[in-house]
Amino acid sequence: MLKQKMEAYDIPQKVQEMGLYPYFRTIESEQDTVVKINGQDVLMFGSNSYLGLTNHPKLKEASKAAIDKYGSGCAGSRFLNGTLDIHLKLEEELADFVGKEAALVFSTGFQVNLGVISSIPGRNDYIIIDDLDHACIIDGSRLSFAKVLKYRHNDMDSLEKILSKCEHDKIKLIAVDGVFSMEGDIAKLPEIVQLAKKYKANIFVDDAHGLGVIGKNGRGTADHFGLTDDIDLIMGTFSKSLASIGGFVASDEATINYLKHNARSLIFSASIAPANAASVIAALDIMREEPERLDRLWDNTHFAMKLLNAYGFDTGHTETPIIPIMIRDDFKTFKLTKLLLDQGVFVNPVVSPAVPSTSSLIRFSLMATHTLDQIQEAIDKIYNISTQIGVFDTQINDEVEV
């Protein structure tokens, strides 16, 4: 039965036969605004390296120095033999950066959400999630014995309706993305905080795409709204703005102590490599020392949005450097992705079942290190190809001034 099920799964093969398969594209260079694919230069607009730090000399030097001192790995979990002094230093830096008493580093951001969300609420408690939350929030909720309730995306009336039906004396954990990874919009934290106080709920913010993007020096969504003290748990990843791999959660001392001894994805996973910890510390230093980097990210975002709007693209409700370009047709989304790569532009397609076919899109993401010329070139090509394959219902004047 297993072999039959595996062999019956042929959707990727069918897309490959059409010459439109857009996944597992092999990059032969460092992650930068220009990468090598099949020996050719390609403009990268599919990366989560919002601050452009993945090839920063200081991060490379820090990683190399950590390997020289500690070796290549820890050969165990944080719970047993895998905690190094550099992990503790990183946790202190992270807690200070996001404004919490303590922090705890996990092997990946995904594992943070699996461990935290599954271990805090109990059998008679509640987990309340936005229906566009990231998959790792959903999977963490599935691992919990708590009752999982879902509210409509950023709909505060929907959230309040759910909260009003929860038992008052039970834990009610609202788990929400700070910045939504595909849509680019921001959670309505001020309203969520008000409702949480009204119904005695707690808030967990997944800030994977908020750190390094919004807030002072990129401190994230809670800082952006001035609500750090009102958010119980702040989670972040190292694989986006922090240019490494791993993840963390920050909270009060008591909560971090509980998670150290109850989060299974921490206890039963190997700790991050010393080089990863060192590079994140270096990234945090740069974020504090170079606020102009964040300014450039937002200058690039405003420039790109102005051009996309002038060309008539539907970019949804984005408020961040994550820009969804709505195509609303799976086949055209695949075709646009393939033709763009042929012309030297890398973007990511988002199609069904991740979203309904009528909501399929190109995820266009910006880095602080992109030049305006690179952005202009990429968007011009997106427009020209979109016109050719019939993305627009009506033709738009080719002459656009920015």
Sequence and secondary structure as in RCSB ss.txt:
>XXXX:A:sequence
MLKQKMEAYDIPQKVQEMGLYPYFRTIESEQDTVVKINGQDVLMFGSNSYLGLTNHPKLKEASKAAIDKYGSGCA
GSRFLNGTLDIHLKLEEELADFVGKEAALVFSTGFQVNLGVISSIPGRNDYIIIDDLDHACIIDGSRLSFAKVLK
YRHNDMDSLEKILSKCEHDKIKLIAVDGVFSMEGDIAKLPEIVQLAKKYKANIFVDDAHGLGVIGKNGRGTADHF
GLTDDIDLIMGTFSKSLASIGGFVASDEATINYLKHNARSLIFSASIAPANAASVIAALDIMREEPERLDRLWDN
THFAMKLLNAYGFDTGHTETPIIPIMIRDDFKTFKLTKLLLDQGVFVNPVVSPAVPSTSSLIRFSLMATHTLDQI
QEAIDKIYNISTQIGVFDTQINDEVEV
>XXXX:A:secstr
 HHHHHHH  HHHHHHHTT   SS    S SSSEEEETTEEEEE S   TT  TT HHHHHHHHHHHHHH S  S
SBTTTT   HHHHHHHHHHHHHHT SEEEEESSHHHHHHHHHHHSS TT EEEEETT  HHHHHHHHHSSSEEEE
E TT HHHHHHHHHTS TTS EEEEEESB TTT  B  HHHHHHHHHHTT EEEEE TTTTTTSSGGG  HHHHH
T GGG SEEEEESSSTT SS EEEEE HHHHHHHHHH HHHHTSB   HHHHHHHHHHHHHHHH HHHHHHHHHH
HHHHHHHHHHHT   TT  SSEEEEE   HHHHHHHHHHHHHTTEE EEE TTTS GGG EEEEE  TT  HHHH
HHHHHHHHHHHHHTT SSS   S    
